[in-house]
Amino acid sequence: MDCRIDFSSVDALLREAVAEGVIPGAGVCIRTADSVLHTASFGQQELRPVLTPATNATVWDVASLTKVLATTPIAMGMVADGSLDLHTPVSRVFPDAPEGVTAAHLLSHSSGLGPWLSMADLLGIEGAGTDAAREAVLSLARTSQVHAEPGEAYAYSDLGFLTLCSLLEELGQIRLDGLYERYVRSPSGVDLRFGWPGAAATEDCPQRQRVIKGEVHDLNAWIMGGVSSHAGLFGSVESVAAAAAWQLRAWLGASSEGLSPAVAQAFFETKGAGSHRLGWDGVSEGGSAGPLWPRDGVGHLAFTGCSIWMAPKLDLVVALCTNRLHPEIEGGAVPDAPIHPRYAAFRKLRPALYTAVIEAMDERTGWPD
């Protein structure tokens, strides 16, 4: 692929978003499975207490991208080595889990479990970070009420991924960060970590009474000690893109980096009751990937303002990392919070950015139709 592509329109969108106060700072990385085409950073990684510019080395809290950059490839690896059967009911391992729910349901957000619970309200935060608090969160998730029959309805669910965390840890006989090292970080060589001192700042958190920096913003994951299946990873925008590219290479047939091509292809292509595949989300009308993104694309969003989209058949990965929550979350931090004008502007930025990438690529002779 010709690397001399003009991505100035992409950069201009992020400069404008910073100038207008939509986001404090951002990083973008555009790449193929094998090489980086463009990386750029804008604005500030921290406004307070210390004004600090964002650079290409800035580390971001990637929040729910943990679902697809850690938990999903862990599941891929465990399917490949035979330690996970996607279609065995979780209740065979945890009798207190809902009947009929499988790992495939959990990965595709079609388990029937609800979206979210405030573990801070249910458990308090006094014991946050202890093993007991972590187990309490996992137990509450997998025993929570089911709102639909497994496989019949789609509802994006952190509770489902927490239940998946219980399952993976029990089958693997090691905590999730150990599974991540075994199945993802070691074979891929990509430097994403659970927690990272000096990372870009997120919210000035009312519960913790400080600006969150280097520890996970998600309060449920924080109560778990920062190691969870639904949130907790940190990394630079280039590392985020590289982690996706590692999976893309497997989809394209590479078999030498710890991922099975057949398993990766199945995870990318198997649909659940909604838009999600096994872990990754698909392109949907009016979604964050924009109207020009190829229909075979897969991607994911994160509450902190990070996102990633891949177009596998076009060999394209685009990662966007921002700290849109810093220093305050206008509208609130819970999933059903009202949409504030600043967040509404950010929601318009994402599809505009991914559309600008496609338009820039279209200028290249030979770009596939």
C-alpha positions as CSV (number, residue, x, y, z in Angstrom):
1,M,0.0,0.0,0.0
2,D,1.2,3.5,-0.9
3,C,2.2,5.2,2.4
4,R,2.1,8.7,0.8
5,I,-1.5,9.4,1.6
6,D,-2.7,12.9,2.7
7,F,-4.5,12.5,6.0
8,S,-4.5,16.3,6.7
9,S,-8.3,16.3,6.7
10,V,-8.3,13.7,9.6
11,D,-5.8,15.9,11.5
12,A,-7.9,19.0,10.9
13,L,-10.9,17.4,12.5
14,L,-9.0,16.6,15.7
15,R,-7.4,20.1,15.8
16,E,-10.8,21.7,15.5
17,A,-12.3,19.4,18.1
18,V,-9.6,20.4,20.6
19,A,-9.9,24.1,19.7
20,E,-13.7,24.0,20.3
21,G,-13.3,22.2,23.6
22,V,-15.0,19.0,22.5
23,I,-12.0,17.0,23.7
24,P,-8.9,18.1,25.7
25,G,-6.6,15.9,23.6
26,A,-6.4,13.0,21.1
27,G,-4.2,10.6,19.2
28,V,-5.0,8.9,15.9
29,C,-3.2,5.9,14.3
30,I,-4.0,4.7,10.8
31,R,-2.3,1.5,9.7
32,T,-2.4,-1.8,7.7
33,A,-1.9,-5.2,9.2
34,D,1.9,-4.8,8.7
35,S,2.8,-1.1,8.8
36,V,1.8,2.3,10.2
37,L,0.6,4.9,7.7
38,H,0.0,7.8,9.9
39,T,0.1,8.8,13.6
40,A,-0.6,12.2,15.1
41,S,-1.6,13.7,18.4
42,F,-3.2,17.0,19.4
43,G,-4.2,19.0,22.5
44,Q,-3.6,18.1,26.1
45,Q,-3.4,14.8,27.9
46,E,-4.0,16.7,31.1
47,L,-5.6,20.1,31.8
48,R,-5.4,19.9,35.6
49,P,-3.6,19.7,37.9
50,V,-0.7,20.0,35.5
51,L,-1.2,21.2,31.9
52,T,0.5,18.5,29.8
53,P,0.5,18.2,26.0
54,A,-0.5,15.0,24.3
55,T,2.1,13.3,22.2
56,N,2.3,10.0,20.2
57,A,3.7,8.4,23.3
58,T,0.8,9.4,25.5
59,V,-0.9,6.5,27.2
60,W,-4.7,6.4,27.3
61,D,-7.3,4.6,29.4
62,V,-8.9,2.5,26.6
63,A,-11.8,1.4,28.9
64,S,-14.2,-1.0,26.9
65,L,-11.6,-1.6,24.2
66,T,-10.4,-4.0,26.9
67,K,-13.3,-6.2,25.7
68,V,-11.8,-6.7,22.3
69,L,-8.1,-6.2,22.8
70,A,-7.8,-8.4,25.9
71,T,-10.8,-10.5,26.7
72,T,-11.8,-11.5,23.1
73,P,-8.3,-12.7,22.1
74,I,-8.0,-14.5,25.4
75,A,-11.2,-16.4,24.5
76,M,-9.8,-17.0,21.0
77,G,-6.7,-18.5,22.4
78,M,-8.6,-20.7,24.8
79,V,-10.9,-21.9,22.1
80,A,-7.9,-22.8,20.0
81,D,-6.2,-24.8,22.7
82,G,-9.4,-26.5,23.7
83,S,-9.8,-25.0,27.2
84,L,-13.0,-23.1,26.2
85,D,-16.1,-24.4,24.4
86,L,-18.1,-21.4,23.2
87,H,-21.4,-23.4,23.4
88,T,-21.2,-25.0,26.8
89,P,-23.5,-23.4,29.4
90,V,-21.7,-21.3,31.9
91,S,-23.9,-22.9,34.6
92,R,-21.9,-26.2,34.2
93,V,-19.0,-24.3,35.7
94,F,-20.9,-21.9,37.9
95,P,-24.2,-23.3,39.1
96,D,-25.3,-19.8,40.2
97,A,-25.1,-18.5,36.6
98,P,-28.2,-18.2,34.5
99,E,-29.3,-21.4,32.8
100,G,-28.5,-21.7,29.1
101,V,-26.1,-18.8,28.8
102,T,-22.9,-19.7,26.9
103,A,-19.6,-17.9,26.2
104,A,-20.9,-17.2,22.7
105,H,-23.9,-15.4,24.2
106,L,-21.7,-13.4,26.5
107,L,-19.2,-12.4,23.7
108,S,-22.1,-11.3,21.4
109,H,-24.0,-9.5,24.1
110,S,-27.0,-11.8,23.7
111,S,-27.0,-13.5,27.0
112,G,-30.1,-11.8,28.4
113,L,-28.1,-10.2,31.2
114,G,-28.7,-6.5,31.8
115,P,-26.2,-3.8,30.7
116,W,-24.7,-2.6,34.0
117,L,-24.9,-2.3,37.8
118,S,-23.4,0.3,40.1
119,M,-21.1,-1.9,42.2
120,A,-20.1,1.2,44.2
121,D,-23.7,1.6,45.3
122,L,-24.2,-2.1,46.0
123,L,-20.8,-2.8,47.7
124,G,-19.4,0.5,48.6
125,I,-15.8,1.5,47.8
126,E,-14.1,1.0,51.2
127,G,-12.7,-2.4,50.2
128,A,-11.9,-1.5,46.6
129,G,-9.0,-3.4,45.1
130,T,-9.1,-6.3,47.5
131,D,-9.6,-9.9,46.3
132,A,-12.9,-10.0,48.3
133,A,-14.2,-7.0,46.5
134,R,-13.2,-8.4,43.1
135,E,-15.0,-11.7,43.8
136,A,-18.1,-9.8,45.1
137,V,-18.3,-7.9,41.8
138,L,-18.0,-11.1,39.7
139,S,-20.5,-12.9,41.8
140,L,-23.1,-10.0,41.6
141,A,-22.6,-9.9,37.8
142,R,-23.1,-13.6,37.1
143,T,-26.1,-13.9,39.5
144,S,-27.9,-10.8,38.2
145,Q,-31.3,-11.0,36.7
146,V,-31.7,-12.2,33.1
147,H,-34.1,-10.0,31.1
148,A,-34.5,-12.3,28.0
149,E,-33.9,-15.8,26.9
150,P,-30.2,-16.4,25.9
151,G,-29.6,-15.8,22.3
152,E,-33.0,-14.0,21.6
153,A,-32.3,-10.4,22.4
154,Y,-29.4,-8.0,22.1
155,A,-28.3,-5.8,25.0
156,Y,-24.7,-4.5,25.3
157,S,-23.7,-5.8,28.7
158,D,-20.8,-5.2,31.0
159,L,-22.4,-7.8,33.3
160,G,-22.1,-10.3,30.5
161,F,-18.4,-9.6,30.1
162,L,-17.9,-9.8,33.9
163,T,-19.6,-13.2,33.8
164,L,-17.2,-14.2,31.0
165,C,-14.3,-13.1,33.2
166,S,-15.4,-15.6,35.9
167,L,-15.6,-18.3,33.3
168,L,-12.2,-17.6,31.7
169,E,-10.5,-17.4,35.0
170,E,-12.0,-20.6,36.3
171,L,-11.2,-22.5,33.2
172,G,-7.7,-21.0,32.9
173,Q,-7.0,-21.3,36.7
174,I,-5.3,-17.9,36.7
175,R,-6.5,-14.3,37.0
176,L,-7.4,-12.4,33.9
177,D,-4.1,-10.4,33.8
178,G,-2.3,-13.7,33.8
179,L,-4.4,-15.0,31.0
180,Y,-3.8,-11.8,29.1
181,E,0.0,-12.2,29.4
182,R,-0.3,-15.9,28.3
183,Y,-2.6,-15.5,25.3
184,V,-2.2,-11.9,24.2
185,R,0.7,-9.7,25.4
186,S,3.4,-12.4,25.2
187,P,2.6,-13.7,21.7
188,S,1.7,-10.3,20.2
189,G,4.5,-8.3,21.7
190,V,2.1,-5.3,22.0
191,D,2.5,-3.2,25.1
192,L,-0.9,-2.7,26.6
193,R,-1.2,-2.9,30.4
194,F,-3.7,-3.0,33.2
195,G,-3.0,0.4,34.8
196,W,-0.2,2.8,33.8
197,P,1.1,5.6,36.0
198,G,1.4,8.8,34.1
199,A,-1.4,8.1,31.6
200,A,-3.7,10.8,30.3
201,A,-6.0,12.2,32.9
202,T,-9.7,11.3,32.8
203,E,-12.4,12.4,35.2
204,D,-12.1,14.5,38.4
205,C,-13.9,11.6,40.1
206,P,-16.4,12.6,42.9
207,Q,-16.3,9.2,44.5
208,R,-12.5,9.1,44.7
209,Q,-12.1,12.8,45.1
210,R,-9.2,13.2,42.7
211,V,-8.4,13.5,39.1
212,I,-8.0,10.0,37.8
213,K,-4.6,9.4,36.2
214,G,-3.0,6.1,35.5
215,E,-5.8,4.1,37.2
216,V,-8.9,2.8,35.5
217,H,-11.7,5.4,35.2
218,D,-14.5,2.7,35.3
219,L,-15.5,2.5,38.9
220,N,-16.6,-1.2,38.7
221,A,-13.2,-2.1,37.3
222,W,-11.5,0.1,39.9
223,I,-13.3,-1.8,42.7
224,M,-11.9,-5.0,41.1
225,G,-8.3,-3.6,41.5
226,G,-8.2,-2.4,37.9
227,V,-8.1,-5.9,36.3
228,S,-11.3,-6.7,34.5
229,S,-12.7,-8.2,31.3
230,H,-14.7,-5.1,30.5
231,A,-12.2,-2.3,31.3
232,G,-8.7,-1.7,32.6
233,L,-6.3,-1.6,29.7
234,F,-4.0,1.3,29.0
235,G,-1.7,2.1,26.0
236,S,-0.6,4.5,23.4
237,V,-2.7,5.0,20.2
238,E,-0.1,3.1,18.2
239,S,-0.2,0.2,20.6
240,V,-4.0,0.1,20.5
241,A,-3.8,0.0,16.7
242,A,-1.1,-2.7,16.8
243,A,-3.1,-4.9,19.1
244,A,-6.0,-4.8,16.6
245,A,-3.5,-5.4,13.7
246,W,-2.3,-8.5,15.4
247,Q,-5.8,-9.9,15.3
248,L,-6.2,-8.7,11.7
249,R,-3.1,-10.6,10.6
250,A,-4.7,-13.8,12.0
251,W,-7.9,-13.0,10.1
252,L,-5.8,-12.6,6.9
253,G,-4.2,-16.0,7.5
254,A,-1.0,-15.5,9.5
255,S,-0.6,-18.4,12.0
256,S,2.8,-17.7,13.6
257,E,1.8,-15.1,16.3
258,G,-0.3,-17.2,18.7
259,L,-3.7,-16.7,17.1
260,S,-5.5,-19.3,15.0
261,P,-6.6,-17.9,11.7
262,A,-9.7,-20.1,11.7
263,V,-10.7,-19.0,15.2
264,A,-10.1,-15.3,14.4
265,Q,-12.2,-15.5,11.3
266,A,-15.0,-17.2,13.2
267,F,-14.9,-14.5,15.9
268,F,-15.0,-11.7,13.3
269,E,-17.8,-13.2,11.3
270,T,-20.2,-15.0,13.7
271,K,-23.1,-12.7,14.6
272,G,-25.2,-12.8,17.7
273,A,-28.7,-11.4,18.2
274,G,-27.6,-7.8,17.4
275,S,-24.7,-6.0,15.7
276,H,-21.9,-7.7,17.7
277,R,-19.9,-10.6,16.5
278,L,-18.0,-12.6,19.1
279,G,-16.5,-9.7,21.0
280,W,-16.2,-7.2,18.1
281,D,-19.1,-5.0,17.0
282,G,-20.1,-4.7,13.4
283,V,-20.9,-1.7,11.2
284,S,-24.5,-0.4,11.6
285,E,-26.5,2.3,10.0
286,G,-25.9,5.6,11.6
287,G,-23.1,4.1,13.7
288,S,-19.7,5.5,14.8
289,A,-17.8,4.1,11.8
290,G,-19.6,6.4,9.5
291,P,-21.5,5.8,6.2
292,L,-18.5,4.9,4.1
293,W,-16.9,2.3,6.3
294,P,-16.9,-1.1,4.6
295,R,-19.8,-3.4,5.7
296,D,-17.4,-6.2,6.7
297,G,-15.8,-3.9,9.3
298,V,-15.5,-4.6,12.9
299,G,-14.8,-2.2,15.7
300,H,-15.6,-1.1,19.3
301,L,-16.1,2.1,21.3
302,A,-15.0,3.0,24.8
303,F,-16.7,5.4,27.3
304,T,-13.4,7.3,27.8
305,G,-13.5,8.5,24.2
306,C,-11.3,5.8,22.6
307,S,-12.5,3.7,19.6
308,I,-11.1,1.5,16.9
309,W,-12.4,0.3,13.5
310,M,-11.0,-2.3,11.2
311,A,-11.8,-3.1,7.6
312,P,-10.4,-6.6,7.3
313,K,-10.8,-7.1,3.5
314,L,-9.2,-3.7,2.9
315,D,-6.3,-4.3,5.3
316,L,-7.1,-1.2,7.3
317,V,-7.0,-0.3,11.1
318,V,-7.9,3.1,12.5
319,A,-7.5,3.8,16.3
320,L,-8.7,7.0,17.9
321,C,-7.8,7.7,21.6
322,T,-9.1,10.7,23.5
323,N,-9.6,11.8,27.1
324,R,-13.1,13.3,26.5
325,L,-14.1,12.7,30.2
326,H,-11.4,15.1,31.4
327,P,-11.8,17.0,33.7
328,E,-15.6,16.5,34.0
329,I,-18.3,14.3,32.4
330,E,-21.1,16.7,31.4
331,G,-24.3,14.8,31.6
332,G,-23.1,12.1,34.0
333,A,-21.1,8.9,34.0
334,V,-23.8,6.2,34.1
335,P,-24.9,4.5,30.8
336,D,-28.3,6.1,30.7
337,A,-27.1,9.6,31.5
338,P,-28.5,12.5,29.4
339,I,-26.5,13.5,26.3
340,H,-24.7,16.8,26.9
341,P,-23.9,19.1,24.0
342,R,-20.2,18.4,24.3
343,Y,-20.8,14.7,24.2
344,A,-23.2,15.2,21.2
345,A,-20.4,17.0,19.4
346,F,-18.0,14.1,20.2
347,R,-20.5,11.6,18.8
348,K,-20.5,13.5,15.5
349,L,-16.7,13.6,15.5
350,R,-16.2,9.8,15.4
351,P,-18.0,9.1,12.2
352,A,-16.6,12.2,10.6
353,L,-13.1,11.0,11.4
354,Y,-13.6,7.5,10.1
355,T,-15.3,8.9,7.0
356,A,-12.3,11.3,6.4
357,V,-9.9,8.3,6.5
358,I,-11.9,6.5,3.9
359,E,-12.1,9.6,1.7
360,A,-8.3,10.1,2.0
361,M,-7.8,6.5,1.1
362,D,-10.1,6.9,-1.9
363,E,-7.7,9.4,-3.4
364,R,-5.2,6.5,-3.8
365,T,-5.3,4.9,-7.2
366,G,-6.5,1.3,-7.0
367,W,-8.4,1.6,-3.7
368,P,-11.0,-1.2,-3.7
369,D,-14.6,-0.2,-4.4
